[in-house]
Amino acid sequence: MLARDHPGTRWGWALAGAALLGAANVGEFIASSPALMTSSASRAAGSYLGAAMFAALAGLGVGAALGVANRILAALTRGLAVLLALGSVFLVAVHAAARVGGLRPASVAVLALVALGLAWQTASACQRGADSGPGTRVAPSRPTDSGARIP
């Protein structure tokens, strides 16, 4: 468990906030485009997947903020954020090539890139907290040489 004043706590809440904004943005698109959601299964599936990925990333951020810290969750947080950012940037490229979409895909990509940066910081802070263990203090290592040589 991380201490309440651990940097992973602050980064986790920031990640959760950015990811929730992304989920809300995609959710608002789904709600405001019912005809598009019913006429194109692939667009609907992509939108639902994006909203679910943002929501999952928000959940990982909340978990980090509440003190869940291990290497697997850190890797999962980073991996999910990378996938989300790559997908969102690809979405912007596709919309730009088709000359459609406007600011909505760009805003989703910006939120995904912000979430990627926050996910990286969250995972790093949580890993440092998990590696040091509860109540332990990590001292800088100093190499020592006793002069003895091993044959």
TISE-549016 format. One line per 4 residues: number of its first residue (from 1); for each residue x, y, z of N, C-alpha, C. Coordinates in Angstrom, 2 decimals. Last residue first. Layout:
BEGIN
NUM = X Y Z X Y Z X Y Z; ...
END
This chain:
BEGIN
151 = 39.72 -15.25 -6.21 40.52 -15.92 -7.26 39.67 -16.59 -8.29; 38.67 -12.08 -5.37 38.23 -13.47 -5.44 39.02 -14.14 -6.55; 40.35 -9.79 -3.30 40.06 -10.27 -4.65 39.67 -11.73 -4.59; 39.82 -7.08 -1.16 40.00 -8.52 -1.32 39.61 -8.91 -2.73
147 = 39.06 -4.49 -1.06 40.45 -4.76 -1.44 40.71 -6.24 -1.66; 36.55 -3.84 -0.64 37.30 -4.22 0.54 38.75 -4.49 0.21; 34.72 -1.42 -1.85 35.77 -2.31 -2.29 36.63 -2.61 -1.09; 31.37 -0.50 -2.51 32.49 -0.66 -1.58 33.49 -1.64 -2.17
143 = 29.12 1.89 -3.76 29.94 0.71 -3.98 31.09 0.68 -2.98; 26.24 2.82 -2.29 27.63 3.22 -2.42 28.45 1.97 -2.64; 22.92 3.84 -2.98 23.91 2.77 -2.85 25.30 3.35 -3.07; 20.78 5.76 -0.92 21.59 5.65 -2.13 22.67 4.58 -1.94
139 = 18.09 4.03 0.67 19.28 4.86 0.76 20.07 4.72 -0.54; 14.73 4.01 1.10 15.78 3.57 0.20 16.93 4.55 0.29; 12.94 2.90 3.80 13.53 4.07 3.17 14.70 3.59 2.33; 9.82 1.42 4.46 11.26 1.34 4.26 11.73 2.57 3.53
135 = 7.06 1.42 4.69 7.85 1.91 5.81 9.35 1.82 5.61; 6.60 -1.12 2.41 5.97 -0.25 3.39 6.94 0.14 4.49; 8.81 -0.86 -0.51 8.09 -1.57 0.55 7.50 -0.62 1.56; 10.11 -0.04 -2.74 10.70 0.33 -1.46 10.01 -0.35 -0.29
131 = 8.50 -0.97 -4.77 9.85 -1.51 -4.65 10.46 -1.19 -3.29; 6.20 0.58 -4.49 6.12 -0.87 -4.25 7.50 -1.47 -4.04; 7.19 3.14 -5.14 6.58 2.89 -3.83 6.52 1.41 -3.51; 8.05 2.72 -7.75 9.02 3.14 -6.73 8.48 2.88 -5.34
127 = 5.57 2.08 -8.87 6.63 1.07 -8.84 7.69 1.44 -7.81; 4.24 4.51 -8.60 3.74 3.33 -7.88 4.80 2.24 -7.80; 5.75 6.12 -10.30 5.66 6.46 -8.88 5.19 5.26 -8.06; 5.30 4.78 -12.75 6.66 4.94 -12.22 6.64 5.23 -10.72
123 = 2.53 5.00 -13.03 3.14 3.68 -12.94 4.55 3.78 -12.35; 2.28 7.81 -13.17 1.60 7.05 -12.12 2.28 5.71 -11.93; 3.74 8.43 -15.47 4.16 8.97 -14.17 3.55 8.17 -13.02; 2.21 7.05 -17.36 3.64 6.74 -17.21 4.14 7.22 -15.85
119 = -0.24 8.29 -17.07 -0.13 6.85 -16.79 1.33 6.48 -16.57; 0.35 10.87 -17.95 -0.02 10.66 -16.55 0.10 9.19 -16.16; 0.87 10.33 -20.67 1.90 10.93 -19.81 1.61 10.71 -18.34; -1.66 9.26 -21.37 -0.43 8.48 -21.53 0.68 9.03 -20.65
115 = -3.37 11.41 -20.91 -3.51 10.21 -20.07 -2.27 9.33 -20.19; -2.48 13.03 -23.00 -2.33 13.49 -21.61 -2.42 12.29 -20.66; -3.32 11.40 -25.11 -1.90 11.68 -24.93 -1.60 12.21 -23.52; -6.09 11.45 -24.70 -5.38 10.17 -24.66 -3.89 10.38 -24.46
111 = -6.65 14.17 -25.05 -6.90 13.55 -23.75 -6.16 12.21 -23.62; -5.92 14.34 -27.77 -5.21 15.14 -26.78 -5.41 14.53 -25.38; -7.82 12.60 -28.90 -6.40 12.29 -29.00 -5.59 13.07 -27.98; -10.15 14.01 -28.33 -9.98 12.67 -27.76 -8.50 12.29 -27.79
107 = -9.70 16.26 -29.87 -9.80 16.41 -28.41 -9.64 15.06 -27.72; -9.73 15.14 -32.43 -8.50 15.77 -31.92 -8.55 15.91 -30.41; -12.39 14.31 -32.67 -11.32 13.31 -32.64 -10.01 13.88 -32.10; -13.61 17.02 -32.43 -13.87 15.93 -31.49 -12.78 14.86 -31.51
103 = -13.14 18.91 -34.41 -12.31 18.94 -33.20 -12.52 17.75 -32.28; -13.84 17.10 -37.42 -13.67 18.35 -36.69 -12.77 18.20 -35.47; -14.93 15.02 -39.12 -14.67 14.85 -37.70 -14.51 16.12 -36.90; -13.20 14.89 -42.28 -14.41 14.86 -41.45 -13.99 14.87 -39.98
99 = -11.27 14.26 -44.25 -11.76 15.63 -44.06 -13.11 15.67 -43.34; -10.00 11.90 -44.43 -11.36 11.94 -44.98 -11.98 13.34 -44.90; -7.66 12.60 -43.10 -7.58 12.15 -44.49 -8.95 12.21 -45.17; -8.71 13.14 -40.57 -8.09 14.22 -41.34 -7.99 13.85 -42.82
95 = -9.59 10.59 -39.77 -10.55 11.67 -39.93 -9.97 12.83 -40.76; -7.09 9.29 -39.68 -8.15 8.80 -40.58 -9.18 9.90 -40.82; -5.78 10.80 -37.70 -5.23 10.71 -39.05 -6.29 10.26 -40.06; -7.43 10.32 -35.49 -7.28 11.69 -36.00 -6.76 11.67 -37.43
91 = -6.97 7.56 -35.20 -8.32 8.06 -35.48 -8.28 9.48 -36.04; -4.28 7.59 -34.47 -4.68 6.97 -35.75 -6.07 7.46 -36.16; -4.59 8.72 -31.96 -3.83 9.46 -32.97 -4.15 8.89 -34.36; -6.06 6.65 -30.75 -6.64 7.99 -30.86 -5.91 8.83 -31.91
87 = -4.30 4.48 -30.81 -5.60 4.40 -31.47 -6.20 5.77 -31.71; -2.20 5.51 -29.21 -1.97 5.15 -30.61 -3.28 5.10 -31.39; -3.58 5.84 -26.75 -2.98 6.99 -27.43 -2.73 6.68 -28.91; -4.34 3.19 -26.19 -5.35 4.23 -26.31 -4.81 5.45 -27.06
83 = -1.84 1.92 -26.00 -2.84 1.50 -26.99 -3.88 2.58 -27.24; -0.76 3.36 -23.81 -0.10 3.39 -25.12 -1.09 3.00 -26.21; -2.56 2.66 -21.77 -2.43 4.06 -22.17 -1.76 4.20 -23.53; -2.08 -0.08 -21.59 -3.40 0.40 -21.97 -3.34 1.85 -22.45
79 = 0.63 -0.04 -20.74 0.22 -0.67 -21.99 -1.12 -0.18 -22.49; 0.52 1.29 -18.23 1.30 1.83 -19.34 0.83 1.27 -20.68; -1.16 -0.50 -16.85 -1.50 0.92 -16.97 -0.78 1.54 -18.15; 0.34 -2.86 -16.98 -1.00 -2.81 -17.58 -1.44 -1.36 -17.80
75 = 2.59 -2.14 -15.49 2.73 -2.49 -16.90 1.39 -2.43 -17.63; 1.32 -1.74 -13.02 2.07 -0.64 -13.65 2.23 -0.91 -15.14; 0.31 -4.27 -12.51 -0.63 -3.16 -12.73 0.07 -1.96 -13.37; 2.77 -5.61 -12.23 1.81 -6.04 -13.24 0.83 -4.90 -13.54
71 = 4.08 -4.42 -10.05 4.66 -4.32 -11.39 3.65 -4.67 -12.48; 1.80 -2.61 -7.91 2.69 -3.73 -8.22 3.12 -3.61 -9.66; -0.36 -1.10 -5.78 0.88 -0.88 -6.51 1.64 -2.20 -6.67; -2.97 0.62 -4.63 -2.68 -0.66 -5.26 -1.45 -0.46 -6.14
67 = -3.68 3.11 -3.57 -2.55 2.38 -3.02 -2.28 1.01 -3.60; -5.46 4.80 -4.67 -5.85 4.17 -3.41 -4.77 3.26 -2.83; -4.22 5.48 -7.03 -4.43 6.53 -6.02 -4.78 5.95 -4.66; -4.39 3.05 -8.38 -3.08 3.57 -7.99 -3.21 4.63 -6.91
63 = -7.20 2.96 -8.71 -6.49 1.91 -7.96 -5.12 2.38 -7.49; -7.54 5.19 -10.34 -8.14 5.18 -9.00 -7.45 4.12 -8.13; -6.18 4.23 -12.61 -5.73 5.44 -11.92 -6.27 5.52 -10.50; -7.76 2.06 -13.29 -6.37 1.82 -12.90 -5.79 3.04 -12.18
59 = -10.10 3.49 -13.98 -10.10 2.54 -12.86 -8.70 2.22 -12.37; -9.15 4.85 -16.22 -9.58 5.61 -15.04 -9.61 4.71 -13.81; -8.78 2.67 -17.89 -7.62 3.46 -17.48 -7.95 4.32 -16.27; -11.45 1.93 -18.22 -10.51 1.00 -17.57 -9.27 1.74 -17.09
55 = -12.40 4.20 -19.60 -12.95 3.86 -18.28 -12.02 2.91 -17.52; -10.90 4.03 -21.97 -10.76 5.20 -21.11 -11.26 4.89 -19.69; -11.97 1.59 -22.88 -10.54 1.69 -22.57 -10.26 2.91 -21.69; -14.66 2.25 -23.26 -14.31 1.21 -22.29 -12.83 1.29 -21.90
51 = -14.43 4.15 -25.31 -15.01 4.54 -24.02 -14.63 3.54 -22.93; -13.32 2.51 -27.32 -12.59 3.66 -26.81 -13.10 4.11 -25.45; -15.43 0.68 -27.69 -14.13 0.21 -27.23 -13.31 1.35 -26.65; -17.41 2.39 -28.66 -17.63 1.68 -27.39 -16.30 1.17 -26.82
47 = -16.14 3.19 -31.05 -16.51 4.18 -30.03 -16.72 3.51 -28.67; -15.86 0.77 -32.40 -14.69 1.56 -32.06 -14.98 2.57 -30.97; -18.57 0.06 -32.71 -17.67 -0.80 -31.93 -16.42 -0.03 -31.50; -19.47 2.16 -34.35 -20.04 1.97 -33.02 -19.10 1.14 -32.15
43 = -17.97 1.68 -36.62 -17.81 2.94 -35.90 -18.36 2.83 -34.48; -18.96 -0.87 -37.29 -17.54 -0.70 -36.98 -17.28 0.61 -36.23; -21.70 -0.46 -37.80 -21.28 -1.31 -36.68 -19.82 -1.09 -36.31; -23.56 2.13 -38.63 -22.21 1.63 -38.88 -21.70 0.86 -37.67
39 = -26.12 2.77 -37.78 -25.89 2.55 -39.22 -24.52 1.96 -39.51; -26.12 3.20 -35.05 -26.91 2.09 -35.57 -26.61 1.79 -37.03; -24.43 5.37 -34.73 -24.15 4.16 -33.97 -24.94 2.96 -34.51; -25.66 7.29 -36.28 -24.34 6.80 -36.68 -24.02 5.48 -35.97
35 = -27.94 7.73 -34.74 -28.08 7.22 -36.11 -26.76 6.64 -36.61; -26.92 8.77 -32.31 -27.56 7.46 -32.33 -27.71 6.88 -33.74; -24.97 10.76 -31.27 -24.97 10.23 -32.64 -25.67 8.88 -32.73; -24.83 11.44 -28.64 -25.31 12.46 -29.57 -25.40 11.97 -31.01
31 = -23.77 9.18 -27.37 -25.14 9.61 -27.04 -25.69 10.60 -28.06; -21.19 9.13 -28.46 -22.09 7.98 -28.64 -23.54 8.42 -28.42; -20.21 11.57 -27.51 -20.31 11.33 -28.95 -21.28 10.19 -29.23; -20.27 11.09 -24.80 -21.13 12.15 -25.32 -21.29 12.00 -26.84
27 = -18.31 9.11 -24.67 -19.70 8.80 -24.30 -20.67 9.83 -24.83; -16.04 10.59 -25.31 -16.48 9.53 -26.21 -17.94 9.16 -25.93; -16.07 12.30 -23.04 -16.06 12.84 -24.39 -16.56 11.80 -25.39; -15.94 10.48 -20.92 -17.11 11.35 -21.05 -17.21 11.93 -22.46
23 = -13.42 9.38 -21.37 -14.60 8.52 -21.42 -15.87 9.35 -21.60; -11.87 11.71 -20.97 -11.86 11.01 -22.25 -13.07 10.12 -22.41; -12.45 12.19 -18.27 -12.79 13.20 -19.28 -12.83 12.58 -20.68; -11.33 9.87 -17.20 -12.78 10.08 -17.11 -13.25 11.16 -18.09
19 = -8.64 10.38 -17.73 -9.30 9.24 -18.39 -10.82 9.36 -18.31; -8.20 12.58 -16.06 -8.02 12.71 -17.51 -8.74 11.58 -18.25; -8.78 11.40 -13.52 -9.52 12.55 -14.02 -9.42 12.70 -15.53; -6.87 9.34 -13.35 -8.29 9.01 -13.31 -9.13 10.17 -13.87
15 = -4.52 10.90 -13.35 -4.79 9.96 -14.44 -6.27 9.62 -14.50; -4.85 12.23 -10.90 -4.78 13.00 -12.15 -5.07 12.12 -13.35; -4.79 10.06 -9.15 -6.01 10.86 -9.25 -6.01 11.69 -10.53; -2.14 9.20 -9.65 -3.28 8.32 -9.90 -4.58 9.08 -10.03
11 = -0.59 11.34 -8.77 -0.58 10.99 -10.20 -1.78 10.11 -10.54; -1.18 11.17 -6.00 -1.53 12.37 -6.79 -1.58 12.06 -8.28; -0.20 8.57 -5.46 -1.57 8.96 -5.12 -2.01 10.15 -5.96; 2.46 8.60 -6.13 1.55 7.76 -6.91 0.10 8.09 -6.65
7 = 3.67 10.12 -4.11 3.41 10.74 -5.42 2.46 9.91 -6.29; 2.13 9.75 -0.90 2.99 9.20 -1.93 2.66 9.84 -3.27; 0.50 10.40 1.16 1.28 11.48 0.58 2.25 11.00 -0.49; -0.57 7.97 1.91 -1.46 8.98 1.32 -0.69 10.11 0.66
3 = 1.53 5.26 0.85 1.12 6.26 1.83 0.25 7.30 1.14; 0.44 2.25 -0.70 1.15 3.51 -0.74 0.64 4.43 0.36; 0.84 -1.18 0.00 0.00 0.00 0.00 0.89 1.25 0.00
END
